[in-house]
Amino acid sequence: MDLQSLDSASFWPALEAFHLASFERSRQEPWLLAVWKQAYHPPPAGVPAGAVAEVFEAGRAFLKALLRRGQELGVVRTDLPEDLLIVLFTGADNAADHWLVDHWDGLGPEEVERLSRRVFETMRVLLAPPGRPREA
């Protein structure tokens, strides 16, 4: 995703499309779901932490850049420290991902999309500037 191409009107729709695409890709490539299950439920002996840590660190760097771009555009709140915003967002995202991984087999594609959209909306509200009118 080219963050510099985003403007205040395209920021949230582009981020939602990015968010939903990850679930569609997991449906099309089941090995991705296995990786996420492994990350959320590692075996007792553990998984080589290096590779998993690198993936999560790359995601954190992208999120930091994304939040900064959203703040530049006025669509992400600036009243909380950046590291707190990251913790709040990743906490909500991880909780939702963990739940979806645990329930994936019992959910149809339409239900995954519906829940993913609602989770995204919750995260958008979490990051939006206070008092900003809710977008349709």
PyMOL commands that set and color helices and strands:
alter all, ss='L'
color gray80, all
select helices_A, chain A and resi 3-5+11-28+30-40+49-73+82-106+109-127
alter helices_A, ss='H'
color red, helices_A
deselect
rebuild
show_as cartoon
